[in-house]
Amino acid sequence: MSNKKILILEGGNNEEHDVSLVTSREIQKILNQNKLKFKILRVNPKNFHKKIINYKNFVCINALHGPFGEDGQTQKILKKNKIPFSHSNIKSSNLCFNKSASKKEIIKNKLMSPKYYLLNINDLNEKKLITIKSKLKKFVIKPNRSGSSFGIKIIKNQKEFDILISNLEEFKRKLNNHKEILIEEYISGRELTVSTIKLDKKIHALAVTEIKSKNNFFDYKAKYSKGYAKHILPAKLNKINYAKCLKFATKAHKLLGCNSLARTDFIFDTKKNKIFFLETNTQPGLTPISLLPEQANYKGLSFSEIIFILIKNLNY
């Protein structure tokens, strides 16, 4: 490691560009404090494969979020160029970014996840939605491959359904970069999240946070704007359910092949006393109001230590 320079990848031309820049800035602060030399590459997916050739003797800290950055594409290019990189490998990054594929893996391994339908965006029409609504009653509609709660709509009643139908073409236009749409059963409950981290070759679940959003749900604004979401850490759960969340998150981390760190989101149906897996994020935000650094701090791990965990657990 000592003879290798560090390259931070930031930007990426997608809906999470700005979040990536904040994550990158936080990483830069830590590297500066520790007097580690680094360079920054502002990533454009169109020419990344050409630009990265100039950094053969570097190791990468991937501060990208969203499509291209955390879905296996960047990882594939880095691997091809024999450049070690942080977070998860190609397979795991691709699997976790594909919500339906990761849900399938989780369900196969006896963890609960809401029922779902996967549709090509071109097949998303009124007739199809009426059929799905009759089966699920209430549902969540979102891109199958995206992060940061981009493009999510929750349909809980007839009025919301009618609004969706009347604005369907506009909704589809907004998601024109996304081929597949996931329609998932809406489960009313408490939003919980657990960060997992690789320490001494073992996966540790840090803590359970309950997220109470001022918005309809924990959307993009609530995630990245101060004051829009309340984080209750530790979540006020009984000991059994708290332990279950930690256990399920660790299991998801392993099943989905994640590497150094990840964050798994759950919904806790309090009426049925059941915990449902929603998704695992292989590149959780590392901004000042992000959940993983907050949970790490709660368990006595500094932000510096998180960054060094990323560097220690590189993919070669």
Backbone torsions as a table, in degrees:
resi	resn	phi	psi	omega
1	MET	NA	-37.2	-173.9
2	SER	-58.2	-33.6	-178.4
3	ASN	-89.8	0.4	-179.2
4	LYS	-99.5	139.0	174.4
5	LYS	-93.1	158.0	-176.9
6	ILE	-102.4	136.3	175.4
7	LEU	-118.3	125.7	175.9
8	ILE	-97.7	125.2	175.6
9	LEU	-93.5	127.8	-179.4
10	GLU	-139.6	166.1	175.6
11	GLY	93.8	-111.6	-175.3
12	GLY	77.7	126.1	-175.0
13	ASN	-83.7	76.2	177.9
14	ASN	-147.4	-172.9	-175.8
15	GLU	-67.0	-9.2	-178.4
16	GLU	-112.8	19.0	-179.2
17	HIS	-52.4	-50.6	-175.2
18	ASP	-66.8	-36.1	178.3
19	VAL	-64.0	-40.6	179.0
20	SER	-59.0	-41.3	-179.6
21	LEU	-64.2	-36.6	178.7
22	VAL	-69.1	-45.6	176.6
23	THR	-56.4	-46.2	-179.8
24	SER	-59.4	-44.1	-179.9
25	ARG	-60.5	-40.7	179.9
26	GLU	-65.4	-39.3	178.6
27	ILE	-66.4	-42.6	178.9
28	GLN	-57.2	-42.0	179.9
29	LYS	-57.0	-45.9	-178.3
30	ILE	-65.1	-44.0	-179.0
31	LEU	-64.9	-39.0	176.7
32	ASN	-63.9	-44.5	179.6
33	GLN	-59.3	-34.9	-178.4
34	ASN	-95.0	12.3	176.9
35	LYS	53.4	39.9	177.0
36	LEU	-98.7	134.0	-178.6
37	LYS	-79.0	140.6	179.6
38	PHE	-153.7	161.5	172.1
39	LYS	-125.8	162.8	-179.0
40	ILE	-121.3	134.8	174.1
41	LEU	-118.9	117.6	174.7
42	ARG	-79.6	113.0	-169.5
43	VAL	-85.3	128.9	167.9
44	ASN	-117.9	116.4	-176.2
45	PRO	-52.6	-28.1	-176.6
46	LYS	-68.3	-34.0	-177.3
47	ASN	-122.3	10.4	-176.6
48	PHE	-57.4	-41.7	-178.2
49	HIS	-62.3	-25.9	177.8
50	LYS	-84.4	-43.6	-176.5
51	LYS	-65.8	-37.5	-172.7
52	ILE	-67.2	-21.4	179.9
53	ILE	-58.0	-27.7	-178.9
54	ASN	-77.2	1.2	-174.6
55	TYR	-125.1	39.8	-175.7
56	LYS	-63.1	-29.6	-177.2
57	ASN	-100.3	25.0	179.3
58	PHE	-108.9	164.2	164.3
59	VAL	-115.2	146.7	-172.6
60	CYS	-103.1	130.6	163.5
61	ILE	-101.7	116.6	-175.0
62	ASN	-88.3	104.0	178.9
63	ALA	-99.7	16.3	178.9
64	LEU	-78.9	153.6	172.5
65	HIS	-132.1	154.8	173.7
66	GLY	82.9	-169.3	-177.8
67	PRO	-53.9	144.3	-177.5
68	PHE	78.4	-45.2	-175.7
69	GLY	-78.5	-37.1	-175.9
70	GLU	-124.9	18.2	-177.0
71	ASP	-109.6	12.2	178.1
72	GLY	102.6	-17.3	-176.9
73	GLN	-70.5	-48.9	177.2
74	THR	-61.1	-43.9	-177.8
75	GLN	-60.3	-37.9	-179.7
76	LYS	-65.0	-42.2	-180.0
77	ILE	-67.2	-40.4	179.1
78	LEU	-65.6	-43.3	179.7
79	LYS	-62.0	-44.0	179.9
80	LYS	-58.7	-35.8	-179.1
81	ASN	-92.6	9.9	178.4
82	LYS	56.4	37.7	177.4
83	ILE	-104.3	115.2	179.5
84	PRO	-61.4	144.8	-176.6
85	PHE	-141.1	156.9	-176.1
86	SER	-83.0	176.3	178.5
87	HIS	66.4	-140.9	-173.2
88	SER	-96.2	165.1	-177.5
89	ASN	-78.2	-177.4	-175.5
90	ILE	-58.0	-52.5	-174.3
91	LYS	-61.0	-49.3	-177.6
92	SER	-66.4	-41.0	179.3
93	SER	-60.3	-44.9	-179.9
94	ASN	-65.7	-43.5	-178.3
95	LEU	-64.3	-46.8	-177.3
96	CYS	-70.4	-29.2	-179.9
97	PHE	-75.8	-20.7	178.2
98	ASN	-93.1	97.5	-171.8
99	LYS	-57.1	-43.4	-178.0
100	SER	-68.0	-39.2	-179.6
101	ALA	-66.0	-41.6	180.0
102	SER	-69.8	-37.1	176.7
103	LYS	-61.9	-41.8	179.9
104	LYS	-58.6	-45.4	179.7
105	GLU	-63.3	-42.3	-179.0
106	ILE	-65.8	-46.3	-179.1
107	ILE	-63.8	-39.9	178.9
108	LYS	-58.7	-30.6	-178.0
109	ASN	-101.4	29.3	168.4
110	LYS	67.5	23.2	169.5
111	LEU	-101.4	149.1	-177.8
112	MET	-86.4	141.9	174.6
113	SER	-145.5	147.9	-178.8
114	PRO	-57.5	147.4	175.7
115	LYS	-58.4	151.2	-176.7
116	TYR	-151.8	161.8	172.7
117	TYR	-128.6	140.7	176.8
118	LEU	-112.3	124.5	-176.8
119	LEU	-126.5	145.7	167.7
120	ASN	-72.3	139.4	-176.0
121	ILE	-56.7	-30.5	178.9
122	ASN	-69.3	-20.5	179.8
123	ASP	-93.2	1.2	-179.3
124	LEU	-80.1	104.4	-179.6
125	ASN	-142.2	174.2	-175.9
126	GLU	-58.5	-45.8	-177.6
127	LYS	-58.8	-45.9	-179.2
128	LYS	-63.2	-43.1	-178.7
129	LEU	-66.6	-36.2	177.5
130	ILE	-63.7	-42.7	178.4
131	THR	-61.3	-46.8	-178.4
132	ILE	-65.7	-41.0	179.7
133	LYS	-61.3	-38.1	-179.6
134	SER	-64.7	-26.9	-179.8
135	LYS	-89.1	-41.4	-174.9
136	LEU	-96.4	-18.6	-174.9
137	LYS	68.0	-72.1	177.6
138	LYS	-112.9	142.9	-178.0
139	PHE	-150.4	164.2	175.8
140	VAL	-114.2	134.3	179.1
141	ILE	-120.1	130.8	-175.5
142	LYS	-158.7	161.4	175.0
143	PRO	-62.9	143.9	179.7
144	ASN	-71.8	-30.0	-177.9
145	ARG	-126.4	87.2	176.3
146	SER	-162.8	166.2	178.6
147	GLY	-126.3	-175.3	176.3
148	SER	53.7	32.8	175.9
149	SER	56.8	27.5	-179.8
150	PHE	-68.1	135.8	171.5
151	GLY	69.1	19.3	-178.3
152	ILE	-84.2	138.5	170.9
153	LYS	-130.3	137.0	177.2
154	ILE	-109.7	127.6	-178.2
155	ILE	-115.2	107.4	-175.6
156	LYS	-112.0	-12.1	-178.5
157	ASN	-151.0	175.5	-176.0
158	GLN	-63.3	-37.7	-179.2
159	LYS	-62.0	-46.6	179.3
160	GLU	-64.6	-36.0	178.4
161	PHE	-65.5	-44.4	179.4
162	ASP	-61.9	-39.4	178.7
163	ILE	-64.3	-42.9	178.7
164	LEU	-60.2	-46.6	-178.9
165	ILE	-62.0	-44.4	-177.7
166	SER	-69.7	-22.6	179.2
167	ASN	-110.2	19.2	-171.9
168	LEU	-60.4	-42.4	-178.7
169	GLU	-65.4	-38.9	178.0
170	GLU	-65.5	-41.9	177.9
171	PHE	-60.1	-44.1	179.9
172	LYS	-66.1	-36.7	178.4
173	ARG	-64.0	-41.2	180.0
174	LYS	-60.9	-30.9	-177.9
175	LEU	-103.9	25.9	-173.3
176	ASN	-64.8	-13.7	175.9
177	ASN	-83.9	-7.0	-175.0
178	HIS	-111.5	125.3	-177.0
179	LYS	-81.4	-35.5	-173.3
180	GLU	-115.2	142.8	179.6
181	ILE	-118.9	133.6	177.1
182	LEU	-101.6	127.1	174.5
183	ILE	-114.9	117.9	-169.9
184	GLU	-121.6	141.4	176.3
185	GLU	-55.4	131.4	178.5
186	TYR	-83.4	125.5	177.3
187	ILE	-114.7	120.0	179.0
188	SER	-76.0	128.5	-179.3
189	GLY	175.1	-165.9	-177.7
190	ARG	-94.7	134.2	179.9
191	GLU	-85.2	121.8	-177.3
192	LEU	-125.0	151.5	177.2
193	THR	-144.8	146.2	-178.1
194	VAL	-133.4	127.1	175.0
195	SER	-90.8	140.7	177.1
196	THR	-123.8	145.4	-172.4
197	ILE	-143.1	143.8	-178.4
198	LYS	-94.8	112.9	179.1
199	LEU	-125.6	126.6	-179.5
200	ASP	50.6	47.2	176.6
201	LYS	65.1	9.8	179.9
202	LYS	-119.8	143.7	179.3
203	ILE	-88.0	125.4	179.2
204	HIS	-116.8	130.7	172.3
205	ALA	-86.9	127.9	-172.5
206	LEU	-78.2	-59.8	-174.7
207	ALA	-166.7	170.9	175.9
208	VAL	-111.8	126.2	175.5
209	THR	-112.2	136.2	169.6
210	GLU	-97.1	135.2	-178.8
211	ILE	-107.9	122.4	175.3
212	LYS	-114.8	110.9	-175.6
213	SER	-94.7	144.1	175.2
214	LYS	-75.1	-21.6	177.5
215	ASN	-85.8	-176.5	-178.1
216	ASN	-58.4	-31.7	178.2
217	PHE	-159.7	-178.3	-176.9
218	PHE	-76.9	75.3	-174.9
219	ASP	-89.8	-173.5	-175.9
220	TYR	-55.1	-46.4	-178.3
221	LYS	-62.3	-43.6	-179.2
222	ALA	-65.6	-32.7	-178.0
223	LYS	-71.6	-38.1	-168.2
224	TYR	-120.7	8.8	175.8
225	SER	-118.0	129.8	-177.7
226	LYS	-63.4	136.4	175.4
227	GLY	89.8	-1.7	-179.1
228	TYR	-96.6	-11.0	177.9
229	ALA	-142.3	140.3	177.6
230	LYS	-103.1	127.2	177.9
231	HIS	-100.8	118.1	177.2
232	ILE	-100.5	107.5	-174.7
233	LEU	-129.2	117.6	-2.5
234	PRO	-75.1	152.3	177.6
235	ALA	-61.3	140.9	-179.3
236	LYS	-82.2	85.5	178.9
237	LEU	-125.5	158.5	173.6
238	ASN	-70.2	163.4	-173.6
239	LYS	-56.8	-38.0	-177.1
240	ILE	-66.0	-48.4	-178.6
241	ASN	-69.5	-35.0	177.2
242	TYR	-61.4	-47.6	179.7
243	ALA	-63.5	-37.1	178.7
244	LYS	-61.8	-43.9	179.1
245	CYS	-59.2	-45.3	179.5
246	LEU	-61.9	-44.1	-179.0
247	LYS	-65.3	-45.0	-179.4
248	PHE	-63.8	-40.3	-179.4
249	ALA	-65.5	-40.9	178.2
250	THR	-63.6	-42.3	179.8
251	LYS	-63.9	-43.5	179.0
252	ALA	-62.3	-44.2	178.9
253	HIS	-54.3	-46.1	-177.8
254	LYS	-72.9	-46.9	-178.4
255	LEU	-58.8	-38.4	-176.0
256	LEU	-90.9	3.8	173.0
257	GLY	70.1	26.3	-179.1
258	CYS	-66.8	158.3	-179.0
259	ASN	-104.6	-114.0	-166.4
260	SER	-63.3	-43.5	178.0
261	LEU	-151.8	157.3	-179.6
262	ALA	-159.3	170.4	174.7
263	ARG	-142.3	128.2	-177.0
264	THR	-112.5	132.7	-179.1
265	ASP	-102.6	139.9	179.3
266	PHE	-129.8	161.0	166.9
267	ILE	-121.8	130.4	-178.1
268	PHE	-104.9	109.2	178.4
269	ASP	-80.4	102.9	-174.2
270	THR	-70.2	-29.8	179.7
271	LYS	-67.7	-42.9	-179.1
272	LYS	-92.4	-6.9	-177.0
273	ASN	55.5	47.2	-179.2
274	LYS	-127.8	143.4	-179.4
275	ILE	-106.8	123.6	-178.2
276	PHE	-110.2	131.9	174.9
277	PHE	-71.7	133.8	174.6
278	LEU	-106.2	-57.4	178.3
279	GLU	-167.3	161.6	174.5
280	THR	-116.9	133.1	-178.4
281	ASN	-107.4	119.4	-178.1
282	THR	-81.8	-16.1	179.1
283	GLN	-132.1	66.6	-178.1
284	PRO	-62.3	150.8	-179.6
285	GLY	-57.2	142.8	175.9
286	LEU	-120.0	40.1	178.5
287	THR	-86.3	168.2	-178.2
288	PRO	-59.3	-22.1	179.4
289	ILE	-111.9	18.4	-179.7
290	SER	-77.8	156.6	-173.2
291	LEU	-73.9	-41.2	-176.5
292	LEU	-62.6	-49.6	178.1
293	PRO	-59.9	-34.6	179.4
294	GLU	-65.3	-44.5	178.6
295	GLN	-68.0	-38.6	178.2
296	ALA	-61.3	-45.5	179.1
297	ASN	-60.0	-40.8	178.3
298	TYR	-60.4	-33.0	179.8
299	LYS	-94.9	11.4	175.9
300	GLY	83.2	17.1	177.1
301	LEU	-102.5	125.4	-179.5
302	SER	-79.0	165.5	177.7
303	PHE	-62.6	-36.7	176.4
304	SER	-57.1	-44.5	-178.3
305	GLU	-63.2	-36.7	177.6
306	ILE	-60.9	-46.7	-178.4
307	ILE	-63.7	-38.6	179.1
308	PHE	-71.5	-27.7	173.6
309	ILE	-65.2	-41.3	177.2
310	LEU	-61.1	-43.8	-178.3
311	ILE	-69.3	-36.5	-178.4
312	LYS	-69.1	-34.4	-175.3
313	ASN	-103.6	48.3	-178.4
314	LEU	-71.0	154.7	173.4
315	ASN	-93.8	127.1	-177.4
316	TYR	-107.0	NA	NA
